[in-house]
Amino acid sequence: MNSESTIKKYTNIFDQLKKKTKWQLLDKRVLMPIAATYVMRNQPFDEERFFSIAHTLKQKAGFFSPLKSELRYTIASILDLYFKKPLEQISAFFHLYDEMIQAKFSRGNFTYISASILLTNTDEDTGTSELIQKAKMIYEKMRKQHPFLTSASDYPLATLLALEQDGAHERMDDIYKELNKNGFSKGNDLQTLSHILSLETNKAKNELVSRSIHVYDSFKDIGIKQKATYYPVMGMIALLPPDSIDMQAIHNIYEQLNRQKQFKWQKDLNWMLAVSFYVSEQMDESTITEVNMFTTMEAILQAQQAIMISSTVAAVSVTNSSSSSN
């Protein structure tokens, strides 16, 4: 794996984003996942095209919309990466958002992210209204089962589950309970890990749990804290073919990111990106030979990107709110 080339591409895109937005004083935690997604999907970054999409989103958003701030860059990257003519998809994106609001999703960052998930996973022939209702039903089930853990931040997860086969939520909940019995802490991160594992329907639940425990233990072996924040990326690693997992290689990418001046204080995000880079590289190198596994890993990368983006936007919003109140 050529990790130096990967990090060079990532750093180059990040620097372009940072330079273009320097007067806005954007938090780098917003720009880092955006730069990473271009590298993970192995697509070139066209600065002019990207900022044209972001500008159009800002123009078309309501006065108090989060798209007036940093979220527009996140959505712009999603449109840019998934569509050949992204500007033509903006109206459809806002339409899906409005549909979700009508279905009683709350206004805000997480509903915009959820609308983008629907947009990139459906087409004109797909009944999005039914999917939105299904996502709302799944979210309400999640909130009923875990009332103190579930919040609007789970909208993207509920949306991803709605796109899957019936019974996915029940499978996810079974995995959640088994992982908790084996030492994983309850919470949103465990819900996300359970969802990632539930995407692999060709493996028995006990095997998925066993693999996750093995990955959890391997974190300690290489000196990485086994914190709940890392549960989702544990799931990404656990679904790789066991003989393709090289924890030391992931750790090497992590250390390279930590040595970059602009990223050295973002160790949690660096670790999650190191895992994402490694997993996407495994896919590019065709070590995942089964068609179903390749499809599953692609879905996991999309899920992980949505999770990273959602949590990053939320963290930045909290930071900005705290700064404003001081």
N, C-alpha and C positions, 0 to 999 in steps of 0.2 A: 504494500500500500504506500503510495507516494503522499505522505501526510504533509510534507513541506509544500508541495504544489497546491494541495487543498487549502492550507492555511494562507498561502500567498494570495490565492484567488479571493478567499474570504476577506482578508485584510484590505485588499485592493478595493473591493466593493464597499466595504465599511467606510474606508477613507473617502470615497466619492460621495457617499451619503452624508457623512459628517461635514465635509467641506461645503456641500450645497445647502445644508441646513444650519450652518454654524451660527447664524444670527438668531435662530429660533431657540437655541440652547436646549435642544432635545436631549433627553436622557439616553445614554448609549444603550441601555437595556431594551429600548425600542428598536434601535437600528441593528443591533447584533443579530437577533433572529431573522430580520429581513435579509441581511447580507447572507446569512447561513442558508436560507431556503434556496437562493439562486445556486449556491454551490451544491447543495444536496440534490437538487433536481438537474444539475449539470446544464444550466441555461445561462447564456450571456446576459450581462446587465447593461441595458441601454438607458443611460441616464436621462436623455431627453424624453424618451417614451414614458419612463417611470414617472417623472415629475409632471408630465402632461396629464397622466391618469389621476395623480394625486390632486392636481389643481382642479380638474373637472369635478372630482368628488367633493371638494371643498365648496365649489360654486353651487352645486346642486343640493347640498345638505341644508337642513334647517338651521336657523340662527343659533340655537342652543345645542346643536348636534355635536357629539364627540368627534365627528368627522371634520370639524373645524380645527381640531388639534391634531396630536400625533397619530391618532388611530387611522387617519386617512392614508398614511404611508404604509401601514400594515395591509389595509384592504387593497391599496394600489398594487402591492407586490403580489397578492393572491390573484388579482385580475390579470396582471401581466404574465404570471407564470402559467396560468391555466388556459388562457384564451389567445388566439391569434389576433383577434380584433377586440381588445379589452374595453375600449371606449364604448363599443356597441353593447356591452353587457351591463353598463352602469344603471340604465333604467330598470332592467330586470332585477338587479341587485336591490335597488330601493323598493321595488314592488314586493320582493320576498320579505324584506324587513317590515314593510307595512302590513303584510299578511300575518306575520308573527306577532305584531303589536295587536292586531285584531283578535288573535287567538289568546290574548292576555299574557303574552310575554312582556316583561317590563322593558321600557326604553333604556338604551345604553350600550356600552361596549360589547357585552357578551351576546346580545341579540344581533348586533351587526356581524360579529364573527360567525354566529350560527347561520345567518342569512348567506354569508359567503360559502359556508360548507355546503348548504343546499344548492347554491348556484353552480359550484364546481362538481357536484355529484349527480345532477339531474339534467334533463334536456326538455325540449318543448313538449315531448310526448309523456312526460312524467307528471303524475298528479301531485303537485307540490302541496296543495291544500290538505290532502290526506296525510302526507308526511309531516306537515307542521302539526296537525292534530295529534298524530302518533307521538311526535317528540314531546308535546305538552303532556300527554298522558304518561309517558315514561318519566318525565321530570316530576310529575305529581306522585308517581309511585316511589321514586327515589326520595322525595321529600317526606313521604309517609313512613318509609322504612328507616330513614336516617334524618329525622327532623332537625337535629342540631348541626348537621354537617352540610346539608344541601342548601345551596343559594343560587343566585343568578349565574355565578361562575360555572355552574354545572350545565347551563344551556347548551354549550357546544358538545358536551359529552352526550346529553340526551338526544341531540340532533344526529350525531354519528350513530347512536344506537338505533334510531328510527330508520336509518338507511339500511339496516341489516335485516336478516331474516327474523320472523317472529320467534320469540323464545330467547332472543339474545340477552334481554335484560335479566331473565331468570338464570341463564347460564352465568352471567356476570355476577349475580348475587351469590350463587353457590360458590364460585371461585373466591369471592370476597370473604365469605365465612370461613372457608378452608385456610386461606392465607392468614386470617386473623388468629385462627387456632394455632398456627405455626409461628407466631411471634411478630407478625406484621401489625403495626398500629392502625386502629380505625381512623378514618378520615377521608378527605377528598382525594388525597394522593393514592390511597389504597383503592378507592373507587375507580380511579383512572387506570391503575395497574390491572385491576380486574377486567376492565373494559378492553384493554389492549390484548390481554390473554384470551378473552372471549372471541376475538376475531379469528383465532385459529380453531376452526370447527373440526378439523381432521385429527386433532390430538385429544386424548382423554383428559378430563379435568385434573385427575390426580397427577398425570405426567406434567401438565403445565405448572401445577403447584410445586412439584418436586424440582423442576427446572428453575423456578423462581427462587426457591430456597437455596439452591446451589449457587445461583448468581449473587444472591444476597450475601452468602458466605464469602464469595470470591472478592467482594468489595473490601472486606476486612483484610484479606490476604495481601492486597496491593496497597493498603494504607488509605483507603477512601472511607469516610464515615458512612455508616449505613442509615442515613437520615431519610425520613419519609419523603422529603422533596425529590429524592432520587428514585422512588418507587416506579414511576412511569418508564424511566429509561432502563430500569431492571427488566421490565417486561419486554422492551425492544430487544435486549440482549438475549433473554430467555427464549425468544422465538427463532433465533438464528439456529441453523444446524450446529449441534454441539462441537463438531470438529472444526468449525470456522470461527469459533470464539477465541479471541486472543486479548485477554484483559490487559496485558502489559502493553500491547499496541495502542489500546484505547488510552491507557494512562500516559503513554508517550505523547499522544496528541494533546491531551489535557495539559501536560507540562509545557508543551510548545506554546499553547494559547496563554498560559500564565506568564510566560516570558515576554509576551507582547506588551509594550508599555500601556497601550490604550485599554487592554483587557485584564490586566493583572489583579484588579480589585473585584472582578466579577467571577469568582471561583465557582460558585454554584452553577451559574449559567455556562461557564466554560466547560464544566464536566458534562452537562446535558448536551451541549453542542458537540463535544468530543465523541460521545456515544452516537449521536445522530450522524456525524460525519462518517464514523466507522461503519454503521449499519448501511448507510446509503452506498458506501464504497463496496461493501460486500455484494450489494445488488448489482452494481455496475460491473463487477468482476465475474458475475454469473456463478458465484458459488452456491446460490440458491437455485437449484435446477428444477424443482417442482413448480409447475405453473401456479398452483393454488398458493404455495408459500410465497412466491414472488408477489402475487396480488395482495396477499395478506400484509407483507412487509410494506408495500406501497401505501396501503390503507393506514398502517401504523405510523408511518412517517407523516402522513397528512394529519392524523390524530395528534401526534406529538407536536407538530408545528402549531396546530390550533391551540393546544394546551399551553405551549410556551408563550405564544402570542397573547392569549387571554390572561395568563398569570402575570406576564410582564406589563401589559397595559394596566391591569388592576393595581400592581405594585407601584407603578409610576403615578397613577391617579391618587393613590393614598399618600404618597410622598408629596405630591404637589399640593394636595388639600391641607396636609399638615404644615407645609411651608407657608401657605396663604393665611392660615389661622394664627401664625406666630407674629 
